[in-house]
Every structure is written in structure tokens, then in C-alpha cells.
Amino acid sequence: MEMLTLSHVKKSFGEKEVLKDVTFSVPEHTVFGFVGQNGAGKTTTMKMILGLLPCGGGKITVNGSPVCYGNTPTNQYVGYLPDVPEFYSCMTPMEYLRFCGEITGMRAGEIKSRSEELLRLTGLHGEKRRIKGFSRGMKQRLGIAQALFGHPSLLICDEPTSALDPVGRKELLDILESAKEQTTVLFSTHILSDVEKICDEIAFLHEGRIAIRGSLEEVHKRRKASGTELETERGEDAGRLFKAFPFLKRTGRNILLLEDPERLPGILHFIADKNLRILRIERQETTLEDLFMEVVGK
């Protein structure tokens, strides 16, 4: 089942057309990466999914129900983590989650068990400090706990790792990956390495449209391997190879790049014939960064 579907969604602010024709769907229990440059319209899209902005055209459904601007019943299925979550800083994590449970009418026993479960998931169990003393990473983890508190069918995270250090990013990505056992995760980002680590499916947003969409495997297959890299032990051997095969590209003092794989047998024969000292011959696979730069035309 598709947990989230956007069909030909449009949005303009005055004369500026931000989203021209956005169409994609997010299957249940997947981690879906919504990728785009800063200012591409990712946050605008998420606000429309939440009913905080009206669509300029098209249709959005969550769990099979249409999203309505202003007061949408579909938000009962959604947990949301904004890029900069705000809290009552005088509270501890347990106090804050208890407060969240109380305002939604949950029973005290359910509040306690759910709070403990989520604080363990996010690595904050037993944390007694007030939120005002938390790092950015700790606040993001508490934000995920809050967003998951009501057992949402869809967890939406807006740029959740953009301001975190490498340790904080890894911790948060691990949490999002484990959360898909409970829910479906949609997160926006421009950090492509994060997408490659945990996403099952992705969509690239560019110039108001979805430029690429599919599973990671499908997306990688859209572009062939970027070439074969040869590294020699000695600089003079790299020079001999370059002189014999001028179509090679020098990417380092002892490193050459071959872009046409059909020419590799001839190069290997030359290496064996001349007894050149080779340290490494490695196929360079296409990365999401290669694809993304191709999409944005840079």
C-alpha cells in the first residue's frame, strides 16, 4: 500500500512557481529520501502534506485519505519533525513526553510505557538534564521521540541531519532506519551520503519537478559506471601508460581514469608486456552525487 501519494502537485508564491508538477508515492514501511538543493521546494512540499499550505493544483493523499488545507484529518496519521524543533526547555525528556501524552488524552500507564520505549529508541533513557542543556543532536533525537509518540503511520522529517556533526548524524540515521519497523519515514535532505546509507527509495526534486524517482538500485542503474581507475606504484609507469593511451585521464600523479571499458583489455596487455607495477585497478561506481550533479546540470 502507498502511505503517501502526490499527484501533479503545483504551488506558486505570487509569480514565482515553486512546484510545477510533483508526482511521487511512498510505500508503507520504507525510508524515502526527498532530495533537492536548498530552496528547491522540499519544505513547501512537506507543509502541503501537513495541510499547512494550500495546493495550487493536484492532489495529496495520506493513508488513502485526501489532505485538506487548514484542518486536515489526515494529520492523525502523521508525526512531524521540523528542521529546528522547539521544546519547553525547563522540562526533562520524560516530562516533555508526558506532557505530549496528556494533551492528546492518553492514559497515564500508556504515556509512561510509550515514553520509556521511545527514550530507549532514541538513546535518551535515563537522561535527567533539562532540555535547555541539550546539544542539537539530543534535541533532534527528542524531536523524533515526540513525533513517534502517537504511533504515526507516516513520520515526516525536514532536513533532520543538516546541522549535526558526523556522530550526531549517524545516531539520527540509525534511529530513522530502525523506525521504519513502526512507521513509514519521509525525510528531506541535500546530504546525499545520508540517503545512500538508509533510504529504500528516493526522489530528486529539481526546478519544480521530480527529475529522478525509484529505488536506490534503480536510480544507480540509470547511469553507467563512471570508469575504471588505474594506480601505478611509480610515477614513470603512469607516464608511460598515458603516453601510450592518451585517451586516459590523469586524476593524480600515479592515477589514471579510463572511461571506455572496452579499451581495458588492450591496456592490461600493455601493462603485462611492459611489466609495469600496478597497485590498483578499480571500477568506479556511479554515486548519487554524480547523478545529482548531472540532474542539476553542474
C-alpha positions in Angstrom: 0.0 0.0 0.0 1.1 3.6 -0.7 1.2 5.5 2.5 1.7 8.9 0.8 0.8 9.9 -2.8 1.4 13.3 -4.5 -0.2 13.6 -7.9 0.6 16.6 -10.2 1.0 18.9 -7.2 1.7 22.6 -8.0 2.5 25.6 -5.8 3.2 29.3 -6.5 4.0 32.3 -4.3 2.9 35.3 -6.3 4.5 35.0 -9.7 7.2 32.5 -8.5 6.3 28.9 -9.5 8.0 26.7 -6.9 6.4 23.4 -7.7 5.3 22.8 -11.3 4.3 19.1 -11.4 5.3 17.0 -8.5 4.3 13.3 -8.6 5.6 10.5 -6.4 4.4 7.9 -3.9 5.8 6.5 -0.7 5.2 2.8 0.1 4.5 1.6 3.6 7.4 0.8 5.9 10.1 2.3 3.8 12.6 5.1 4.3 12.0 7.6 1.5 14.6 10.3 0.7 13.2 13.5 -0.7 16.3 15.1 -2.3 16.9 18.6 -3.6 19.0 21.7 -3.5 18.4 24.3 -0.8 15.4 26.3 -2.0 14.1 23.6 -4.3 10.7 23.4 -2.6 11.2 20.4 -0.2 9.9 22.2 2.9 7.0 23.7 0.9 6.0 20.2 -0.2 6.1 18.9 3.3 3.9 21.8 4.6 1.3 21.0 2.0 1.4 17.3 3.0 0.7 18.6 6.6 -2.2 20.8 5.4 -0.3 24.0 6.5 -0.2 25.4 2.9 -2.9 25.1 0.2 -2.0 23.3 -3.0 -2.0 25.3 -6.2 -3.1 22.3 -8.1 -3.0 18.5 -7.9 -3.9 16.1 -5.1 -2.2 14.7 -2.0 -3.4 11.7 0.0 -2.1 10.2 3.2 -3.1 6.6 4.1 -5.7 6.8 1.3 -7.4 9.9 2.5 -7.1 13.3 0.8 -5.2 16.1 2.5 -7.3 19.3 3.2 -5.7 22.7 3.8 -6.3 24.2 7.3 -7.7 21.4 9.3 -6.9 18.1 7.8 -8.0 14.8 9.4 -5.0 13.1 7.7 -2.7 14.6 10.3 -3.9 11.9 12.8 -1.7 9.5 10.8 1.4 11.8 10.7 4.3 12.6 13.0 6.4 15.6 12.1 10.0 16.7 13.0 10.8 20.2 11.7 14.3 21.2 10.8 14.6 23.1 14.1 12.3 21.6 16.7 11.3 23.7 19.7 10.6 22.5 23.3 9.8 23.7 26.8 13.4 24.0 27.8 12.7 23.7 31.6 11.4 20.1 31.2 13.3 16.8 31.2 12.8 14.4 28.3 10.4 12.3 30.3 8.4 15.4 31.5 8.1 16.6 28.0 6.8 13.3 26.6 4.4 13.0 29.5 3.1 16.5 28.6 2.7 15.4 24.9 0.7 12.4 26.0 -1.5 14.3 28.4 -2.6 16.9 25.9 -3.6 14.1 23.5 -5.7 12.4 26.2 -3.6 9.2 26.6 -3.9 7.2 29.8 -1.1 7.6 32.4 0.1 4.0 32.1 0.3 4.2 28.3 2.1 7.5 28.5 4.8 6.0 30.8 5.4 2.8 28.8 5.4 4.7 25.4 7.8 7.4 26.8 10.2 4.7 28.1 10.1 2.8 24.8 10.9 5.9 22.7 13.6 7.3 25.0 15.3 3.9 24.7 15.0 4.0 20.9 16.5 7.5 20.8 19.2 6.9 23.4 17.8 9.3 25.9 16.5 6.8 28.5 17.6 7.8 32.0 18.6 11.4 30.9 17.7 13.7 33.8 19.0 17.0 32.5 16.7 19.8 31.4 16.2 20.2 27.7 17.9 23.7 27.8 21.2 21.9 28.3 20.8 19.6 25.3 23.0 19.6 22.2 21.5 20.0 18.8 21.7 16.2 18.2 20.0 15.4 21.5 17.2 17.8 20.6 16.8 16.1 17.2 16.5 12.7 18.9 13.9 14.0 21.4 12.1 15.5 18.4 11.9 12.1 16.8 10.6 10.6 20.1 7.9 13.3 20.2 7.0 12.8 16.5 6.7 9.0 17.0 4.7 9.3 20.3 1.2 8.8 18.8 2.2 5.7 16.7 2.0 7.6 13.4 1.7 5.8 10.1 3.9 8.4 8.5 6.9 10.1 10.0 8.0 13.3 8.2 11.4 14.8 8.9 12.6 18.1 7.4 16.4 18.2 6.9 16.9 16.2 10.2 20.7 15.9 9.9 21.7 19.2 8.2 23.3 20.8 11.3 24.7 17.8 13.1 28.2 16.6 13.4 29.2 13.2 12.0 28.5 11.3 15.2 25.1 13.0 15.7 24.2 12.3 12.0 25.0 8.6 12.4 22.9 8.3 15.6 20.0 10.0 14.0 20.2 8.0 10.8 20.3 4.7 12.8 17.1 5.8 14.6 15.3 6.6 11.4 16.3 3.3 9.9 15.0 1.4 12.9 11.8 3.5 13.0 10.6 2.0 9.7 9.6 -1.1 11.6 6.9 1.0 13.2 6.1 3.6 10.5 6.9 4.9 7.1 9.7 7.6 7.0 9.8 10.5 4.6 12.8 12.8 5.1 14.1 15.7 3.1 17.8 16.3 2.7 20.5 17.7 0.4 23.1 15.4 2.1 23.4 12.6 -0.5 25.6 10.3 1.7 22.7 10.1 4.2 20.4 9.0 1.5 22.7 6.2 0.4 23.1 4.9 3.9 19.4 4.3 4.9 16.9 5.0 2.1 14.9 2.3 0.3 13.6 4.8 -2.3 14.3 8.3 -3.4 13.0 11.2 -5.4 15.1 14.1 -6.8 13.3 17.4 -6.9 14.7 19.9 -9.4 13.1 23.0 -11.0 9.7 22.2 -9.6 9.5 18.6 -10.9 10.7 15.1 -9.9 13.7 14.6 -12.1 14.5 11.0 -10.8 12.4 8.6 -8.8 12.9 5.0 -7.8 14.7 2.6 -5.5 18.4 3.1 -4.9 19.2 0.2 -7.2 17.0 1.5 -10.0 18.4 5.0 -9.7 22.0 3.8 -9.8 21.3 1.8 -13.0 20.2 5.0 -14.8 23.8 5.9 -15.3 26.7 3.6 -16.2 29.8 3.2 -14.0 31.9 6.4 -14.2 35.0 4.5 -15.3 38.0 2.3 -14.2 40.8 3.8 -12.2 44.4 2.5 -12.5 47.0 3.4 -9.9 50.7 2.6 -10.6 53.4 2.2 -8.0 55.8 4.6 -9.8 55.1 7.9 -11.5 57.1 7.0 -14.6 54.8 4.0 -15.2 51.8 6.2 -15.1 53.6 8.4 -17.6 54.2 5.5 -20.0 50.6 4.5 -19.8 49.4 8.0 -20.5 51.8 8.3 -23.5 50.7 5.0 -25.0 46.9 5.6 -24.3 46.3 9.4 -24.5 42.6 8.9 -24.0 43.3 8.2 -20.3 42.7 11.0 -17.9 45.2 11.8 -15.2 43.5 12.3 -11.9 46.6 12.1 -9.7 50.4 11.7 -10.0 50.1 7.9 -10.3 46.4 7.6 -11.0 44.7 7.3 -14.4 41.0 7.1 -15.3 39.7 5.0 -18.2 36.1 5.9 -19.2 35.6 3.4 -22.0 35.6 -0.2 -20.5 36.1 -1.8 -24.0 39.7 -0.4 -24.1 40.7 -2.1 -20.8 42.0 -5.4 -22.4 44.5 -3.5 -24.5 45.7 -1.6 -21.6 46.1 -4.7 -19.5 48.1 -6.4 -22.3 50.4 -3.3 -22.4 50.9 -3.5 -18.6 51.8 -7.1 -18.8 54.1 -6.7 -21.8 56.0 -3.8 -20.3 56.0 -5.3 -16.8 54.5 -2.1 -15.2 54.0 -2.0 -11.4 50.3 -1.7 -10.8 48.9 -1.1 -7.3 45.2 -1.0 -8.1 42.7 -1.4 -10.9 39.2 -0.5 -9.6 35.9 0.1 -11.3 34.4 3.4 -10.1 30.7 3.0 -9.5 28.2 5.9 -10.0 27.3 7.7 -6.8 24.2 9.7 -6.1 26.3 12.8 -6.1 27.3 12.0 -9.8 23.6 11.6 -10.7 22.5 14.7 -8.8 25.2 16.9 -10.4 24.1 15.5 -13.7 20.4 16.4 -12.9 21.2 20.0 -11.9 23.5 20.4 -14.8 26.8 21.1 -13.0 
